[in-house]
Amino acid sequence: MPALKTTHPKPCTYAWLLLLFLSTASYLLGQDKTGTLFITSVLCITVIKGHLIIRYFMGIRGVKPLWHIIMGTYLAIIGAIIGIAYLSQ
């Protein structure tokens, strides 16, 4: 009788589960709450989610560091623009 082969989940599976958790958390935080703390929390969660997507699902893990810098800078700039737009009101 052949032995059963156990397989471990890939890192992208853990990232996907974390994305589900963070999406639920940002949804619950954003429900009818309009304070600066809540907006900042949801924005931080969104930036973390963006980082996870870039790292695990865009296929840039084995490329030159320049691409990591480009995507990280893009994420930081977009996050800052959105943060300034919401927090300046």
C-alpha positions, 0 to 999 in steps of 0.5 A, a space after each residue: 500500500 503506498 504511503 499518503 503524500 502530505 502536501 503543505 499549502 503554498 505561501 500564496 494560500 496563506 497570503 490569500 487567507 490573510 487578504 480575506 481576513 484583512 478585507 473583512 476587517 477593513 469592511 467592519 472598520 469602515 461601517 458607518 464610522 467617519 473618524 480620522 482613526 478609522 480612515 487611517 486604519 482602513 487606509 493602512 489595511 488597504 496598503 498592506 493588502 496591496 503589498 500582499 497582492 504585489 508580492 504574491 500574485 503579480 509574479 515579481 518575486 524572482 525579478 530584479 529589485 528595480 521592479 520591487 522598488 517601482 511597485 513599492 513606490 507606486 503603492 506608497 504614492 497612491 496610498 499617500 494621495 488617497 490619505 491626503 484626499 480623505 484626511 484633508 476634508 
